[in-house]
């Protein structure tokens, strides 16, 4: 992969705070939406082998798209990945542990170690990283990512699209940056509250005329 532009930018998650969040999941087909589940997120500070870190636990519950829990851990000062663990229906599917220049992956009974470039992020930490970037009109950023589930490196491209006034909480609306984020050829939209460092909404097209959306109600 080419050298990441993010290498020249110091990215730190020091501005994040410990939070708990709940969002509803909607499946939107040709403009008609249906609630299909909910997701919870807990962000807390932890200490891993003497390093100050941030742990994000996301739990998804849906009778249609399944039940899943993902745990992402990264360094607080640098956003450097430490580990990623993914559970499906209560059983561990993937465990990835990062060290300098490589990642050790365990998928069920299979284990392997993959060499990586010097600078990279775990793709599942992007939803945290977006909250601490200096977002503004015209902002864009290229990063090298690694997806442990796919066992492959992924080019990540982040681009601010526009500012939108959207719901933050009950009867509370705020200005948020709508950010288009490519993971290889696939992209998602995220709405980031720059003041409170929160992810308010995310949306992705998963089929022809079919959109999956996570948002606060």
Secondary structure, DSSP 4 states (H G I P E B T S, - for coil): -PPPGGGGS----TT---EEEEEEEEEEETTEEEEEEEEEEEEEEEEETTEEEEEEEEEEEETTTEEEEEEEEEETTT--EEEEEEEETTEEEEEEEEETTEEEEEETTEEEEEE--SS-EEGGGHHHHGGGS---TT-EEEEEEEETTTTEEEEEEEEEEEEEEEEEETTEEEEEEEEEEEETTEEEEEEEETTTTEEEEEEEEEETTEEEEEE--
